[in-house]
Amino acid sequence: MQAFFFVLLMFAGFVAYWLRCRHRFSYGILEIIAAVGLMIIAVFHPEAGHLSLGNGSVFGEVLSSALSFIASVYLMVRGLDNMDNDLPLSWRSRWDRLFPKPAAKPSVQSADQSAAI
């Protein structure tokens, strides 16, 4: 049964990558939903030690909470990045005000071309 779930998860990974490649904004929304779910688990876990390493130690509980926080924040950033890469034009001005980007750095190639002139 474990092999079946492993293969199923591998398939799900490929399907998710396909979705990400073709519909980044929608995939980003799914990542945001997953991140919020992980945040809820990390902050409002239903029972003590639900993600612990099995020995019920304080270290295991702290570690599992820390990993949940890190994973949820990382997933949130990935989701926002994917949404940004395929953002509908009608959202762009508000998005850029909320998440301003630094000015683009000149590329190495353009610096080389300037030096050659």
Contacts in CASP RR format, 6 or more apart in sequence:
PFRMAT RR
TARGET T0000
AUTHOR 0000-0000-0000
METHOD contacts of the structure
MODEL  1
MQAFFFVLLMFAGFVAYWLRCRHRFSYGILEIIAAVGLMIIAVFHPEAGH
LSLGNGSVFGEVLSSALSFIASVYLMVRGLDNMDNDLPLSWRSRWDRLFP
KPAAKPSVQSADQSAAI
16 27 0 8 1.000
19 26 0 8 1.000
19 27 0 8 1.000
19 30 0 8 1.000
20 27 0 8 1.000
20 28 0 8 1.000
20 82 0 8 1.000
23 86 0 8 1.000
24 82 0 8 1.000
24 83 0 8 1.000
24 85 0 8 1.000
24 86 0 8 1.000
25 82 0 8 1.000
25 83 0 8 1.000
25 85 0 8 1.000
25 86 0 8 1.000
25 87 0 8 1.000
25 88 0 8 1.000
27 79 0 8 1.000
27 82 0 8 1.000
28 78 0 8 1.000
28 79 0 8 1.000
28 80 0 8 1.000
28 82 0 8 1.000
28 83 0 8 1.000
29 79 0 8 1.000
29 83 0 8 1.000
31 75 0 8 1.000
31 76 0 8 1.000
31 78 0 8 1.000
31 79 0 8 1.000
31 82 0 8 1.000
32 76 0 8 1.000
32 79 0 8 1.000
32 80 0 8 1.000
32 83 0 8 1.000
34 75 0 8 1.000
35 72 0 8 1.000
35 73 0 8 1.000
35 75 0 8 1.000
35 76 0 8 1.000
35 79 0 8 1.000
36 72 0 8 1.000
36 76 0 8 1.000
37 72 0 8 1.000
38 68 0 8 1.000
38 71 0 8 1.000
38 72 0 8 1.000
38 75 0 8 1.000
39 68 0 8 1.000
39 69 0 8 1.000
39 72 0 8 1.000
39 76 0 8 1.000
41 50 0 8 1.000
41 51 0 8 1.000
41 68 0 8 1.000
42 65 0 8 1.000
42 68 0 8 1.000
42 69 0 8 1.000
42 72 0 8 1.000
45 51 0 8 1.000
45 65 0 8 1.000
48 61 0 8 1.000
49 56 0 8 1.000
49 60 0 8 1.000
49 61 0 8 1.000
49 64 0 8 1.000
50 64 0 8 1.000
51 61 0 8 1.000
51 64 0 8 1.000
51 65 0 8 1.000
51 67 0 8 1.000
51 68 0 8 1.000
52 60 0 8 1.000
52 61 0 8 1.000
52 64 0 8 1.000
53 59 0 8 1.000
53 60 0 8 1.000
53 63 0 8 1.000
53 64 0 8 1.000
54 60 0 8 1.000
80 99 0 8 1.000
84 95 0 8 1.000
84 99 0 8 1.000
87 95 0 8 1.000
END
